[in-house]
């Protein structure tokens, strides 16, 4: 393969990096200069905020979010599998059963550990 085969990828990379640099530069150039306490207050749906704007969030929120993303992304693999199921035959079916079994084991583990409990 010659250098010319990779030239479009290099051009795309340069353009993407340039646009990212321009976006960051414009944000820095035109962004707020003098933050005041009033400007730094969090906006909460038109209601007067109470408490500090930065609060510690329990780890449970992040754990639930990661579990949601994990199981949500895994579901995306079902559509391509269903489309080509006839071509895959019994091997594809067995592989998907193994895949779903691993997901179920992970789900049961998270359930038993109380990761899905909401207080």
Secondary structure, DSSP 8 states (H G I E B T S, - for coil): --GGGGHHHHHHHHHHHHHHHHHHHHHHHHS-SS--TTTTS--BTTB---S-SS----HHHHHHHHHHHHHHHHHHHHHHHHHTHHHHHHHHHHHHHHHHHHHHHHHHHHHHTTTT---
